[in-house]
Amino acid sequence: MLEQQIELPYSREEIEDWYITKTVNDQLLEKISSWKDKKITIMGGCGQVGSHIAGKLYEFGFPIENIYINDDLRLGKRENLPKALRDRVDTRTHLQYSQNPLLNPDIVVFVGGRSSAPLFENLSDVIEEIKIWKATLEWCVSCKIKLLFASTSSLYKQLPSVETQKVWPASLYELAKIMMEEMAIQQALCHNLVVCICRFFSVYGVTEQHKKNLGNLYTQILWHALERKPFAVWQQPNYFAAGEQTRDIIFAPEVARAILHLLTLPVCSPTVDDISSLTYNIGQGKPVSVREMIAQVEALLPPTMKPIIVETEVPQSMKNYVVHTWGNPQKLLQTGFRPLFPDNKENLKFIIHALLNDRDWYWSVLDKIRKKALEKSRF
């Protein structure tokens, strides 16, 4: 879909300047510029979060030759990456990559594997994920590689969710994630693995269309509106009405910033009596209802593009559907992290322009930022 087909009250130049100014003046840029000799591997680098981490490093002027990406492209897409990084994708499976790495980086960011509950059908899927994770942990321990990995806020069963709450699995996806967390904690306590566990809340952004119906609810509403397709809003009689469910939503570039920020912190040594230094919530702490998301999308598009909503019940195959997410991000904020993109409506304007231009405009914005960052930084 071409931008000139839709008249928007906010210009592409306005949104471009907004994003460039924020990124070039990001205090995190100076910290990352001190990493000029570090090598970073992103496992799952062509997915939603992974591609934004790679994109943020690219924006900051990080040396391309020090960014390594592993993704077998079953779920991710090479096109989610800046053009300069697309030839740097090792398409072996995560298991093959961990068992026979071509180099040993300073940092591994693991945001790969199955990323949501519908991708798990049985316990064999869990065992397959854990086999991959075992190899990744063994690699990082043996080569003394700092590891940061993606867990999930779905583990929480209380609101607002804080890192010290007891968690338990209500789906195979959650079972896999809690096993990964526990294995990493044990390796940290017994083998000095330097690890950080990030429990992501609901991440939305530009590079998630490959996820289709598993994409973020916020951006799915937008996709359907732009394509003039009905969007199904779930409900469950005597439990919650259509659109009442909430998500603690956070912009993907903000997630990438949080991850890079955590990697700049001093290394903490957990003890058997205190492992609190290992786990962080990555969210905004502001739950937004699906009804609010629909209203925000509607307000940013012409009347002819109004979202078409169809109310339906939660599919019977979907067990233990998570109705609400609400995380407390205070622990992350107390480390000195300062959000740059708290306004969901402004973020959505950026996504709208990116989608209307088949993302060519998006990549040009990242290129402009990289040029400015290289002029400003020590890379």
C-alpha positions as CSV (number, residue, x, y, z in Angstrom):
1,M,0.0,0.0,0.0
2,L,1.4,3.4,-1.0
3,E,1.4,6.4,1.4
4,Q,-0.1,8.8,-1.1
5,Q,-3.2,6.6,-1.2
6,I,-4.0,7.7,2.4
7,E,-4.0,11.3,3.7
8,L,-2.5,11.4,7.2
9,P,-2.6,14.5,9.5
10,Y,1.1,13.9,10.5
11,S,3.8,14.0,7.9
12,R,6.5,11.4,7.2
13,E,9.2,14.1,7.8
14,E,7.7,15.0,11.2
15,I,7.8,11.4,12.4
16,E,11.2,10.9,10.9
17,D,12.7,13.9,12.8
18,W,11.0,12.7,15.9
19,Y,12.6,9.2,15.8
20,I,16.0,10.4,14.6
21,T,16.3,13.2,17.3
22,K,15.4,10.8,20.1
23,T,17.9,8.1,18.9
24,V,20.8,10.3,18.2
25,N,20.5,12.0,21.6
26,D,20.0,8.7,23.4
27,Q,22.4,8.6,26.4
28,L,22.8,4.9,25.7
29,L,24.7,5.7,22.5
30,E,27.8,6.8,24.5
31,K,27.8,3.6,26.5
32,I,27.5,1.3,23.4
33,S,30.2,3.3,21.6
34,S,32.7,2.0,24.3
35,W,32.1,-1.5,23.0
36,K,34.0,-1.1,19.8
37,D,36.0,-4.3,20.3
38,K,33.1,-6.5,21.5
39,K,31.5,-9.1,19.4
40,I,27.7,-9.8,19.8
41,T,25.8,-12.8,18.6
42,I,22.0,-12.5,18.3
43,M,20.3,-15.9,18.2
44,G,16.8,-15.4,16.7
45,G,18.1,-12.2,15.1
46,C,15.6,-12.2,12.3
47,G,12.5,-12.2,14.5
48,Q,10.6,-9.3,16.1
49,V,12.9,-8.6,19.1
50,G,16.1,-9.9,17.6
51,S,15.8,-7.7,14.5
52,H,15.3,-4.6,16.6
53,I,18.3,-5.4,18.7
54,A,20.4,-5.7,15.5
55,G,18.7,-2.6,14.2
56,K,19.5,-0.6,17.4
57,L,23.2,-1.7,17.2
58,Y,23.2,-0.6,13.6
59,E,21.6,2.7,14.4
60,F,24.2,3.3,17.1
61,G,27.0,2.8,14.6
62,F,28.2,-0.5,16.1
63,P,30.7,-2.2,13.7
64,I,28.8,-4.4,11.3
65,E,31.6,-7.0,11.3
66,N,31.1,-7.5,15.1
67,I,27.4,-8.3,14.8
68,Y,26.7,-12.0,14.2
69,I,23.1,-13.3,13.6
70,N,21.8,-16.8,13.8
71,D,18.3,-17.6,12.6
72,D,17.1,-20.6,10.6
73,L,14.3,-18.5,9.1
74,R,11.5,-20.8,10.1
75,L,9.9,-18.0,12.0
76,G,12.0,-14.9,11.3
77,K,12.7,-13.1,8.0
78,R,16.0,-11.9,6.7
79,E,14.1,-8.8,5.4
80,N,13.5,-7.8,9.0
81,L,17.1,-6.7,9.2
82,P,18.8,-3.5,7.9
83,K,20.1,-4.3,4.4
84,A,23.7,-4.2,5.5
85,L,23.1,-7.1,7.9
86,R,21.1,-9.5,5.8
87,D,24.2,-11.3,4.5
88,R,25.4,-11.9,8.0
89,V,22.7,-14.4,8.9
90,D,23.9,-17.9,9.8
91,T,20.9,-20.0,8.9
92,R,21.8,-23.2,10.8
93,T,19.5,-24.2,13.6
94,H,20.2,-22.8,17.1
95,L,21.4,-26.3,18.1
96,Q,23.8,-26.6,15.2
97,Y,25.1,-23.1,15.9
98,S,25.7,-23.7,19.6
99,Q,27.4,-27.1,19.1
100,N,29.7,-25.8,16.3
101,P,30.1,-22.0,16.6
102,L,32.3,-20.3,14.1
103,L,33.5,-17.9,16.7
104,N,33.1,-17.2,20.4
105,P,31.6,-13.7,20.9
106,D,31.7,-11.6,24.1
107,I,27.9,-11.6,24.4
108,V,25.1,-13.9,23.2
109,V,21.6,-12.6,23.2
110,F,19.1,-15.5,22.8
111,V,15.7,-14.3,21.6
112,G,15.1,-17.4,19.4
113,G,13.1,-20.5,19.6
114,R,9.3,-20.9,19.7
115,S,8.0,-17.5,20.8
116,S,4.4,-18.2,21.9
117,A,2.0,-20.8,23.3
118,P,0.4,-21.8,20.0
119,L,3.8,-23.0,18.7
120,F,3.9,-25.8,21.3
121,E,1.8,-28.8,20.6
122,N,3.2,-31.4,23.0
123,L,5.9,-32.2,25.5
124,S,8.2,-33.2,22.6
125,D,8.3,-29.6,21.5
126,V,9.4,-28.6,25.0
127,I,12.1,-31.2,25.0
128,E,13.3,-29.9,21.7
129,E,13.6,-26.4,23.0
130,I,15.4,-27.6,26.1
131,K,17.9,-29.6,24.0
132,I,18.8,-26.3,22.2
133,W,19.0,-24.5,25.4
134,K,21.3,-27.1,27.0
135,A,23.7,-26.7,24.1
136,T,23.6,-22.9,24.3
137,L,24.3,-22.9,28.1
138,E,27.2,-25.3,27.7
139,W,28.7,-23.1,25.0
140,C,28.4,-19.9,27.0
141,V,29.8,-21.6,30.2
142,S,32.7,-23.3,28.5
143,C,33.7,-20.1,26.6
144,K,32.9,-17.6,29.4
145,I,30.3,-15.8,27.2
146,K,27.9,-13.3,28.8
147,L,24.3,-14.4,28.1
148,L,21.0,-12.5,28.0
149,F,17.9,-14.4,27.0
150,A,14.2,-13.8,26.5
151,S,11.7,-15.4,28.9
152,T,8.1,-14.4,29.2
153,S,5.7,-12.4,31.4
154,S,3.1,-15.2,30.8
155,L,4.7,-17.0,33.7
156,Y,3.2,-14.5,36.1
157,K,-0.2,-15.2,37.6
158,Q,-0.6,-12.1,39.8
159,L,-1.0,-8.4,38.9
160,P,0.9,-6.2,39.0
161,S,3.7,-8.6,38.3
162,V,7.1,-8.3,39.9
163,E,10.2,-10.4,39.5
164,T,10.1,-11.9,43.0
165,Q,6.6,-13.5,42.6
166,K,6.3,-17.2,42.5
167,V,5.7,-18.4,38.9
168,W,4.4,-21.6,37.5
169,P,3.6,-22.9,34.0
170,A,0.0,-23.0,32.6
171,S,1.1,-23.9,29.1
172,L,3.8,-25.8,27.4
173,Y,5.4,-22.5,26.3
174,E,5.6,-21.4,29.9
175,L,6.9,-24.8,30.9
176,A,9.8,-24.4,28.4
177,K,10.6,-20.9,29.6
178,I,10.6,-21.7,33.3
179,M,12.8,-24.7,32.6
180,M,15.2,-22.4,30.7
181,E,15.2,-19.9,33.6
182,E,16.0,-22.5,36.2
183,M,18.7,-24.1,34.1
184,A,20.4,-20.7,33.6
185,I,20.1,-19.9,37.3
186,Q,21.7,-23.2,38.2
187,Q,24.6,-22.6,35.8
188,A,25.1,-19.1,37.2
189,L,25.3,-20.5,40.8
190,C,27.4,-23.5,40.0
191,H,29.5,-22.5,37.0
192,N,29.7,-18.7,37.2
193,L,27.6,-18.2,34.1
194,V,27.1,-14.4,33.6
195,V,23.4,-14.3,32.7
196,C,20.4,-12.0,32.6
197,I,16.8,-13.2,32.3
198,C,14.4,-10.8,30.6
199,R,10.7,-11.4,31.0
200,F,9.1,-9.6,28.1
201,F,5.6,-8.2,28.2
202,S,3.7,-7.4,25.0
203,V,6.2,-6.1,22.4
204,Y,5.0,-4.3,19.3
205,G,6.9,-2.8,16.4
206,V,7.7,-2.6,12.7
207,T,9.2,-6.0,12.0
208,E,6.5,-8.4,13.2
209,Q,4.3,-9.0,10.2
210,H,6.0,-12.4,9.7
211,K,4.3,-13.5,12.9
212,K,0.8,-13.1,11.3
213,N,-1.9,-14.0,13.7
214,L,0.7,-14.4,16.5
215,G,1.7,-10.8,16.2
216,N,1.0,-8.2,18.8
217,L,-2.7,-7.3,19.2
218,Y,-2.0,-3.6,18.8
219,T,-0.3,-3.9,15.5
220,Q,-2.6,-6.6,14.3
221,I,-5.5,-4.2,14.7
222,L,-3.5,-1.7,12.5
223,W,-2.7,-4.3,9.8
224,H,-6.3,-5.4,9.5
225,A,-7.5,-1.8,9.3
226,L,-5.0,-0.9,6.6
227,E,-5.9,-4.0,4.6
228,R,-9.7,-3.5,5.3
229,K,-10.0,-6.9,6.9
230,P,-12.1,-7.7,9.9
231,F,-10.3,-8.1,13.2
232,A,-11.6,-10.7,15.7
233,V,-11.8,-9.5,19.3
234,W,-12.1,-12.3,21.8
235,Q,-14.4,-12.6,24.7
236,Q,-15.4,-15.3,27.2
237,P,-19.0,-15.2,28.7
238,N,-19.1,-14.7,32.5
239,Y,-15.3,-14.0,32.4
240,F,-14.5,-11.0,30.3
241,A,-16.3,-9.0,27.6
242,A,-14.8,-8.4,24.1
243,G,-12.0,-5.9,24.2
244,E,-11.7,-5.9,28.0
245,Q,-8.5,-7.8,28.0
246,T,-5.4,-5.7,28.6
247,R,-1.7,-5.9,27.6
248,D,1.3,-4.1,29.1
249,I,2.6,-3.0,25.7
250,I,6.1,-1.8,24.9
251,F,7.7,-0.5,21.7
252,A,10.3,-2.9,20.2
253,P,13.0,-0.2,20.0
254,E,12.5,0.4,23.7
255,V,12.9,-3.3,24.4
256,A,16.2,-3.3,22.4
257,R,17.3,-0.3,24.4
258,A,16.5,-2.1,27.7
259,I,18.5,-5.2,26.6
260,L,21.5,-3.2,25.6
261,H,21.3,-1.1,28.8
262,L,21.3,-4.3,30.9
263,L,24.3,-5.6,29.1
264,T,26.2,-2.4,30.1
265,L,25.7,-2.9,33.8
266,P,28.4,-4.3,36.1
267,V,28.4,-8.0,36.4
268,C,26.5,-9.2,39.5
269,S,27.3,-12.5,41.3
270,P,24.2,-14.3,42.5
271,T,24.3,-16.5,45.6
272,V,22.2,-19.4,46.6
273,D,20.4,-17.1,49.1
274,D,19.9,-14.2,46.6
275,I,19.3,-14.6,42.8
276,S,17.4,-11.3,42.5
277,S,20.1,-9.8,40.3
278,L,19.3,-12.1,37.4
279,T,15.7,-11.3,36.4
280,Y,14.2,-8.2,34.9
281,N,10.7,-7.2,33.7
282,I,10.7,-5.5,30.3
283,G,7.5,-3.6,30.0
284,Q,6.0,-0.1,30.6
285,G,3.8,-0.9,33.6
286,K,0.8,0.6,32.0
287,P,-1.8,-2.0,30.8
288,V,-3.8,-0.9,27.8
289,S,-7.2,-2.6,26.9
290,V,-7.9,-3.9,23.4
291,R,-10.7,-1.3,23.3
292,E,-8.2,1.5,23.9
293,M,-5.9,0.0,21.2
294,I,-8.8,0.0,18.7
295,A,-9.7,3.6,19.6
296,Q,-6.0,4.7,19.2
297,V,-5.6,3.1,15.8
298,E,-8.9,4.6,14.7
299,A,-7.9,8.1,15.8
300,L,-4.7,7.9,13.7
301,L,-6.3,6.7,10.4
302,P,-8.8,8.4,8.1
303,P,-12.5,7.6,8.7
304,T,-12.5,5.3,5.7
305,M,-9.8,3.1,7.4
306,K,-11.7,2.6,10.6
307,P,-11.0,-0.9,12.1
308,I,-13.6,-3.5,11.3
309,I,-14.2,-5.4,14.5
310,V,-15.8,-8.8,14.9
311,E,-16.5,-10.2,18.4
312,T,-15.9,-13.9,19.0
313,E,-15.3,-16.3,21.8
314,V,-11.8,-17.6,22.8
315,P,-11.2,-20.7,20.7
316,Q,-11.7,-23.9,22.8
317,S,-8.2,-25.0,21.7
318,M,-6.7,-22.1,23.6
319,K,-6.2,-23.2,27.2
320,N,-5.6,-20.8,30.0
321,Y,-5.8,-17.7,27.8
322,V,-3.9,-14.8,29.4
323,V,-6.5,-12.1,29.7
324,H,-4.4,-9.4,31.4
325,T,-0.8,-8.5,31.6
326,W,0.6,-5.7,33.9
327,G,4.2,-5.7,34.9
328,N,6.1,-3.5,37.3
329,P,9.3,-2.3,35.6
330,Q,10.7,-0.5,38.7
331,K,13.7,-2.8,39.0
332,L,14.8,-1.9,35.5
333,L,14.2,1.8,36.1
334,Q,16.3,1.6,39.3
335,T,19.3,0.6,37.3
336,G,19.2,4.0,35.6
337,F,17.3,3.0,32.5
338,R,15.3,5.9,31.1
339,P,12.5,5.1,28.5
340,L,12.6,7.1,25.3
341,F,9.4,5.8,23.7
342,P,6.6,5.8,26.4
343,D,3.9,7.3,24.1
344,N,2.2,4.4,22.3
345,K,0.3,6.8,19.9
346,E,3.5,8.4,18.7
347,N,5.1,5.0,18.3
348,L,2.1,3.9,16.3
349,K,2.5,6.8,13.9
350,F,6.0,5.7,13.2
351,I,4.8,2.1,12.5
352,I,2.1,3.3,10.2
353,H,4.5,5.3,8.0
354,A,6.9,2.3,7.9
355,L,4.1,-0.1,6.8
356,L,2.8,2.3,4.2
357,N,6.2,2.6,2.6
358,D,7.0,-1.2,2.5
359,R,9.6,-0.3,5.1
360,D,12.0,1.3,2.6
361,W,11.5,4.5,4.5
362,Y,12.2,2.7,7.8
363,W,15.6,1.5,6.6
364,S,16.5,4.9,5.2
365,V,15.8,6.4,8.7
366,L,18.1,3.8,10.3
367,D,20.8,4.7,7.8
368,K,20.5,8.4,8.6
369,I,20.8,7.7,12.3
370,R,23.8,5.5,11.8
371,K,25.6,8.2,9.8
372,K,24.9,10.8,12.6
373,A,25.9,8.3,15.3
374,L,29.2,7.5,13.6
375,E,30.0,11.2,13.4
376,K,29.2,11.5,17.1
377,S,30.6,8.3,18.6
378,R,34.0,6.8,19.1
379,F,33.5,3.8,16.8
